Amino acid sequence: MRNGCNSRVPWSLALGASVMLVLGACAQGAQSGGGGGPVSIDADPDQPFVLDGVSRLTEIAKLTGPDAINDTEAAAVAGTDLGSMVNFGDKTFLLFGDTFGDRAPDSYGGQGGNWRSNVAAWTTDDDPSDGLTFDGWAPADDFGWASALVEGDHDVNDGTGEVTKIPTHGFTVEDTLYLSYMSVKFWGEPGAWDANFAGLAKSTDEGESWTALDAPRWPGDSNFVQVAAVTAEEDGVEHIYFWSIPAGRFGAVQLMRVPATVEAVEDAAAYTYFAGVDGDGDPVWSDDMAAATTVVDGTIGELSVMWSGYLDRWIMTYSDAGNAYIREGITPWGPWGEPIEMVSAAEYPGLYSPYLNPRYVSDDGRRIYFTLSLWGPYNVYWFSVDLERAD
């Protein structure tokens, strides 16, 4: 296999002291387009949509929990979710959400003992066709148990503190790994939660240790709480682009970007927000977050974006009303096509978080692989689907 190269916590659960509680290149730039460098953006919006549909949906493997292809229980990971992916050299890090080391056989959803707000596995597996085999966990403690990257406060779920810190995506700049996360202050009704803020943490030792940054941060009631990050080049300048939604699963997508340097990423003033297009159809970027305009309407849940070399288009996956969908985009800011159902809730109840990585494609990019969380077993699975391109 190697070449060497929902919500997280039950919405009805009052959290408190009683709760014990990511086949492509090996280059750093693979997270951007699956090749040796970032995608070069073609800003011409007058191109046709080419994605006709999807086919051959396949559940390949269970990645975490009991009976998974990885012995995650040895790392005290009996139940977890999410699994967005970020590439660093030949490693891919999978970023998981609320994680539990002990779970009763009949447990449903996010519950159990030995609760950590987030953990990460890493892999050098370059064959996605039979699942992803983990090489290890970063960070991990002396017992080999997965440790939190940036631990949440685990306050009571009453909206006054911080229940947990949930990773939404990661990205790489130079030799630094970054984690985007949201500070959750209240888990509400299904699909609804409130955040204190969204922020960044960084690691300069390949994920062995992480530091939460004091800045930049985005307000918890903003449209920039959950993000999908991609490095791309526009007019010769590399930026990290962030497709962003609010807390919960009931918001539309807006877009921001920052120059792809460590200095800029850690400077709140360096971020600009897509504010529409000018008379020539060129994007307008504003330093005022309030000027941001919507690029995709809808009730978008945990989203993922990547460039598809097979389609020569951007693709976005997300959950909405219990199903997983895919859309194609002509440019990062659109236009974006109509949603196409990728995975049905009727077949996989409780699904959420379909996360892509451009490293994990095959058949010249026609087949894409993705993680998918299922709420009932509260664990992460590995799927594939084929893209059907118009002639």
matplotlib code that plots the C-alpha trace (Angstrom):
import matplotlib.pyplot as plt

x = [0.0, 2.9, 5.5, 7.4, 7.5, -24.2, -22.5, -19.8, -21.5, -25.1, -27.2, -29.5, -26.6, -25.9, -22.1, -20.4, -18.4, -20.6, -19.4, -16.2, -16.0, -7.3, -3.2, -1.3, 1.9, 4.1, 4.9, 3.7, 1.7, -0.4, -3.0, -3.8, -4.2, -2.8, 0.3, 3.6, 2.2, -0.8, -3.6, -3.5, -6.9, -8.6, -10.9, -13.0, -16.6, -17.9, -17.0, -19.6, -20.4, -19.1, -20.1, -23.1, -23.4, -21.7, -21.7, -20.3, -20.6, -18.5, -18.1, -14.5, -13.5, -14.1, -11.1, -11.8, -13.3, -14.2, -13.6, -11.9, -8.9, -6.8, -6.4, -7.5, -8.7, -5.0, -4.6, -7.7, -9.9, -13.0, -15.3, -14.6, -15.7, -14.8, -11.4, -10.6, -7.2, -4.1, -0.9, 2.6, 5.4, 4.6, 2.4, -1.4, -2.9, -6.5, -8.1, -10.7, -13.3, -14.5, -12.9, -13.7, -11.4, -14.1, -17.6, -20.2, -21.0, -24.5, -23.3, -25.0, -23.5, -20.7, -20.4, -18.1, -15.1, -11.6, -12.9, -10.5, -11.7, -9.6, -6.9, -5.0, -3.7, -1.1, -0.5, 1.9, -0.4, -0.6, -3.1, -6.6, -8.4, -8.6, -8.7, -6.0, -3.7, -2.5, 1.2, 0.6, -0.9, 0.4, 0.5, 0.5, 1.3, 3.8, 1.3, 0.7, -2.7, -3.8, -3.6, -5.5, -4.0, -5.6, -7.8, -11.2, -12.2, -15.0, -17.3, -21.0, -23.2, -25.1, -23.7, -21.5, -18.1, -16.3, -17.6, -15.0, -12.6, -13.5, -11.1, -12.7, -9.7, -5.9, -3.4, 0.3, 2.4, 6.2, 7.2, 4.2, 1.1, -2.1, -5.3, -8.5, -10.9, -14.0, -14.6, -18.1, -20.0, -23.4, -24.6, -28.3, -30.9, -29.6, -27.4, -27.4, -24.6, -23.1, -19.5, -17.4, -15.0, -13.0, -9.2, -5.9, -3.4, 0.0, 2.7, 6.3, 7.3, 5.0, 2.1, 4.0, 3.0, 0.5, 0.0, -3.3, -2.8, -4.3, -4.9, -6.4, -9.8, -13.3, -16.5, -18.6, -21.6, -19.8, -19.9, -16.2, -16.5, -16.0, -13.7, -12.3, -8.8, -6.9, -3.7, -4.1, -2.3, -4.0, -2.2, 1.1, 0.5, -0.2, -3.1, -4.8, -8.5, -11.1, -14.6, -16.5, -19.8, -21.2, -21.5, -24.0, -25.4, -27.8, -25.6, -24.4, -20.8, -18.7, -15.0, -11.9, -8.2, -4.8, -1.3, 0.4, 3.1, 3.4, 3.6, 0.3, -1.6, -0.9, -1.9, -5.7, -5.3, -3.9, -7.2, -9.5, -13.1, -14.8, -17.2, -18.5, -17.2, -16.6, -17.9, -15.3, -16.3, -13.1, -13.3, -13.3, -11.6, -12.3, -10.6, -14.1, -15.6, -19.0, -18.6, -18.4, -21.0, -22.4, -20.9, -23.1, -26.6, -28.1, -27.9, -24.4, -22.8, -19.2, -17.7, -14.6, -13.2, -10.5, -9.5, -10.4, -7.9, -10.3, -13.0, -10.8, -13.2, -13.4, -15.5, -17.2, -18.7, -20.9, -23.9, -27.4, -30.6, -28.9, -27.5, -24.0, -23.8, -21.2, -21.1, -18.7, -17.3, -15.9, -13.9, -13.4, -16.1, -18.4, -20.5, -21.2, -23.5, -26.5, -26.0, -25.7, -26.5, -23.5, -24.5, -28.1, -29.3, -31.7, -28.8, -26.5, -28.5, -26.7, -24.0, -22.1, -18.6, -17.7, -14.1, -11.9, -8.1, -6.6, -4.0, -6.6, -7.9, -7.5, -8.4, -6.9, -9.0, -12.3, -12.6, -12.5, -12.1, -13.4, -14.0, -17.5, -18.8, -21.8, -23.4, -24.8, -21.6, -19.8, -16.8, -15.2, -15.5, -13.7, -15.7, -15.2, -17.4, -16.8, -17.4, -19.4, -18.1, -20.1, -18.5]
y = [0.0, 2.4, 3.9, 5.5, 8.7, 15.8, 17.4, 15.8, 15.5, 14.4, 17.5, 16.6, 15.8, 18.2, 18.2, 18.6, 16.8, 13.7, 13.3, 11.3, 11.8, 13.2, 8.9, 12.0, 13.9, 13.8, 17.5, 20.0, 21.6, 18.5, 19.8, 22.4, 20.6, 17.1, 18.1, 19.7, 23.2, 25.3, 25.6, 28.6, 30.2, 30.9, 33.8, 33.5, 32.8, 32.1, 28.5, 25.6, 23.3, 19.8, 17.6, 15.5, 13.4, 10.8, 7.0, 3.9, 5.1, 2.6, 2.2, 1.0, 0.8, 1.8, 3.9, 4.3, 2.5, -1.2, -3.5, -0.7, -1.4, 0.6, -0.4, 3.0, 1.6, 1.0, 4.8, 5.3, 6.2, 4.1, 6.8, 10.0, 11.9, 14.4, 13.5, 16.5, 16.1, 18.2, 17.2, 17.9, 16.4, 12.7, 12.7, 13.3, 14.3, 13.4, 15.8, 14.3, 16.0, 15.0, 11.7, 9.1, 6.3, 4.2, 3.5, 0.9, -1.5, 0.0, 3.6, 6.0, 9.2, 11.1, 9.9, 7.9, 8.2, 9.6, 12.6, 14.7, 17.6, 16.7, 14.3, 13.7, 10.5, 10.6, 8.3, 7.9, 5.4, 6.3, 3.7, 4.9, 2.0, -0.1, 2.5, 4.5, 2.8, 5.1, 5.3, 7.0, 9.7, 13.3, 14.2, 11.1, 10.5, 8.1, 5.3, 5.8, 7.3, 10.1, 13.4, 16.6, 19.1, 22.0, 20.9, 22.4, 23.6, 21.0, 23.4, 22.7, 22.9, 26.0, 28.7, 30.4, 28.8, 26.6, 23.0, 22.0, 23.0, 21.4, 21.3, 22.3, 22.1, 22.4, 23.9, 24.2, 27.3, 26.9, 24.5, 25.2, 23.2, 25.2, 24.0, 25.9, 25.3, 26.6, 27.1, 25.7, 27.2, 25.5, 22.3, 23.0, 21.3, 18.8, 20.7, 23.8, 25.0, 28.3, 29.3, 31.7, 32.3, 30.6, 30.6, 29.0, 26.7, 25.9, 23.2, 23.6, 20.0, 18.0, 17.9, 16.7, 19.8, 22.6, 26.2, 28.0, 31.6, 34.6, 36.1, 36.0, 35.1, 35.5, 36.2, 33.2, 34.8, 35.5, 33.5, 32.5, 29.8, 26.6, 26.6, 24.6, 25.8, 25.5, 27.1, 28.6, 31.2, 34.3, 36.8, 35.2, 35.5, 32.5, 32.8, 30.5, 30.5, 29.7, 28.8, 29.5, 28.9, 29.9, 27.7, 24.9, 23.5, 26.2, 28.9, 29.8, 29.9, 33.0, 33.3, 34.9, 34.7, 35.5, 35.6, 32.2, 33.3, 32.6, 36.3, 37.0, 34.0, 35.2, 38.8, 39.4, 42.6, 40.5, 38.7, 40.0, 39.0, 38.3, 41.2, 40.5, 41.3, 44.6, 45.7, 43.6, 40.5, 40.6, 39.7, 42.5, 41.8, 43.9, 44.1, 44.5, 41.2, 42.7, 43.3, 39.6, 38.3, 34.8, 32.5, 29.4, 29.6, 26.9, 25.2, 24.0, 21.6, 20.7, 21.5, 20.5, 22.0, 21.0, 21.4, 18.5, 18.0, 15.5, 18.2, 21.2, 22.7, 23.3, 20.8, 21.3, 18.6, 19.1, 17.8, 19.3, 17.9, 14.6, 13.9, 14.5, 16.7, 17.7, 20.9, 22.2, 25.7, 27.7, 29.9, 29.9, 32.6, 31.0, 30.5, 27.2, 24.6, 22.9, 20.4, 16.7, 14.1, 12.0, 9.9, 9.5, 9.7, 6.9, 4.5, 6.0, 7.7, 10.2, 11.0, 14.2, 15.7, 14.4, 15.5, 15.5, 15.5, 16.0, 13.4, 10.7, 10.3, 7.6, 6.8, 10.2, 11.9, 10.5, 8.6, 10.7, 9.3, 10.9, 10.5, 10.4, 10.4, 8.4, 9.6, 6.4, 4.4, 7.7, 6.9, 7.7, 5.7, 5.8, 6.1, 6.6, 7.9, 8.4, 11.8, 11.7, 14.4, 15.8, 15.2]
z = [0.0, 0.6, -1.6, 1.3, -0.4, 12.8, 15.6, 17.7, 21.1, 21.4, 21.0, 23.9, 26.2, 29.0, 29.0, 32.3, 34.9, 34.5, 30.9, 30.7, 28.5, 5.0, -5.6, -5.9, -5.4, -2.4, -2.7, -0.1, -2.9, -3.4, -1.0, -3.6, -6.8, -6.6, -8.5, -7.7, -7.0, -6.4, -8.8, -11.2, -11.2, -14.5, -13.6, -16.8, -15.6, -19.0, -19.2, -19.3, -16.5, -17.3, -14.3, -15.4, -12.3, -10.2, -10.3, -8.6, -5.0, -3.0, 0.7, 0.9, 4.6, 8.1, 9.2, 12.9, 15.8, 16.4, 13.4, 11.4, 9.2, 11.7, 15.3, 16.5, 19.9, 20.8, 20.5, 22.7, 19.7, 20.0, 18.6, 16.6, 13.6, 10.8, 9.2, 7.0, 5.4, 5.0, 3.2, 4.4, 2.3, 1.9, 5.0, 5.1, 8.4, 9.2, 11.6, 13.8, 16.1, 19.6, 20.4, 23.0, 24.2, 25.9, 24.5, 25.4, 22.6, 22.3, 22.3, 19.8, 18.6, 20.3, 23.8, 26.0, 28.3, 27.9, 25.9, 23.9, 21.7, 18.7, 17.6, 14.4, 12.6, 9.8, 6.9, 4.0, 2.3, -1.4, -2.5, -1.6, -3.3, -0.2, 2.5, 4.3, 6.8, 9.5, 10.4, 13.7, 15.7, 16.2, 18.9, 21.0, 24.7, 26.3, 26.1, 22.3, 22.9, 20.6, 22.4, 21.7, 19.3, 21.1, 23.9, 24.6, 28.0, 28.3, 30.1, 30.7, 27.6, 28.8, 26.4, 28.9, 28.3, 25.9, 25.4, 22.9, 20.1, 16.8, 13.8, 10.5, 8.1, 7.9, 5.5, 5.0, 4.5, 4.1, 6.9, 9.1, 9.6, 10.4, 12.0, 11.6, 14.5, 16.1, 19.8, 20.4, 23.3, 22.9, 21.1, 20.3, 18.1, 15.5, 13.1, 15.2, 17.4, 18.6, 18.6, 20.6, 17.8, 15.0, 15.2, 14.1, 15.8, 14.3, 14.4, 13.3, 14.2, 11.8, 14.2, 17.3, 19.2, 18.5, 19.7, 19.5, 18.2, 19.8, 16.3, 13.8, 15.1, 13.6, 15.6, 16.5, 14.8, 11.6, 8.3, 8.8, 11.5, 9.5, 6.5, 3.6, 2.7, -0.6, -1.9, -5.3, -7.5, -8.9, -11.1, -10.0, -6.3, -4.1, -1.6, 0.8, -0.2, 2.5, 1.6, 4.8, 6.5, 9.9, 13.0, 12.4, 9.1, 8.1, 6.4, 2.9, 1.7, 1.6, 0.6, 2.0, 1.2, 2.6, 1.0, 1.4, 3.9, 7.6, 8.3, 6.5, 7.8, 11.4, 10.6, 10.8, 8.7, 5.8, 5.1, 2.4, 1.6, -1.7, -2.2, -5.7, -9.1, -10.9, -14.3, -16.1, -14.1, -12.0, -8.3, -5.8, -2.5, 0.6, 4.0, 5.5, 6.5, 6.5, 2.7, 2.0, -0.4, -0.8, -3.4, -2.7, -1.3, 0.8, 4.2, 3.8, 6.4, 6.8, 3.4, 1.4, -1.8, -4.2, -7.9, -10.1, -12.9, -14.5, -14.9, -15.0, -12.5, -8.8, -6.8, -3.5, -1.3, 1.8, 3.6, 3.5, 5.1, 5.8, 2.3, 0.8, -2.3, -4.8, -7.0, -9.6, -9.7, -12.6, -10.4, -6.6, -6.4, -9.0, -10.7, -8.9, -10.5, -9.0, -6.3, -7.3, -4.7, -3.9, -0.9, 0.2, 3.8, 3.0, 2.5, 5.1, 7.9, 10.0, 7.4, 7.5, 6.6, 3.2, 3.0, -0.1, -0.7, -4.2, -3.3, -3.2, -6.8, -9.4, -13.0, -14.1, -11.5, -12.5, -9.2, -6.1, -2.5, 0.6, 4.3, 5.6, 9.2, 10.3, 13.5, 14.9, 15.0, 15.5, 13.4, 10.1, 6.8, 3.5, 0.3, -3.5, -6.3, -10.0, -11.7, -14.9, -17.3, -20.2, -23.6]

ax = plt.figure().add_subplot(projection="3d")
ax.plot(x, y, z, "-o")
ax.set_aspect("equal")
plt.show()
